[in-house]
Amino acid sequence: MKLANKIKVAIDSPAAAGAGTQAKLISKYFNLFYLDTGKIYRLIANLKLTQPKKYGYTLIKDKIKKLSLKDLQNKKLLSDEVGTMASAIAKDKKIRKLVHAFQIKSAYYPPKKYNGSCLDGRDITYKIIPDADFKFFITANVKTRALRRYKELKGLNNKISLSDVQKSIKKRDKTDYNRKVSPLMKTKDSILINTTNLTKRSCFLKIKQIMNRKLKA
């Protein structure tokens, strides 16, 4: 879909709410440059877990400088261990400053072939793209999110249990909502999308309708 003007879409959500899936569908339909910002923190978390002796701001800065979208597609980044570490790392102001610079560049200066950008994460609507054309807060109840993440992780770790995943989701929520630096929150101008009882397609159609209505106004 070709748009007359560049647009910016900002999405915030708790873990496993389906924001990443919807962001990809939106980006594909509207031809937007997509960035899963949470994966950047997961990438850094993986560095800390796999290269503890080399881990530090110099290594992180170098990794972000050379960061490509392929780096963020590593399936190892989906592990529960990496997710928990990423949530803790996201509290570090210095790391957030490095990551924010990359996110802002992606949001405001996407490659020319795209109609704009679409970023999802925890503080996108108010910290990274406060002037976004579209803001969404995508959520779902804990049980639903845990089941989704469990199915996603089952292929990576056969020993993982649904109970463990649910505990991890609750822990992530507590950290994300209560951290002092860029906490997860719904802004007044963000549209709430609860995916608990929605299929991927019905959720996408709902968001697409909202966006098309404004774009055609």
PyMOL commands that set and color helices and strands:
alter all, ss='L'
color gray80, all
select helices_A, chain A and resi 19-30+37-50+57-65+69-73+75-78+80-89+93-108+124-128+142-154+162-178+200-215
alter helices_A, ss='H'
color red, helices_A
select strands_A, chain A and resi 7-12+33-36+116-121+134-139+191-194
alter strands_A, ss='S'
color yellow, strands_A
deselect
rebuild
show_as cartoon
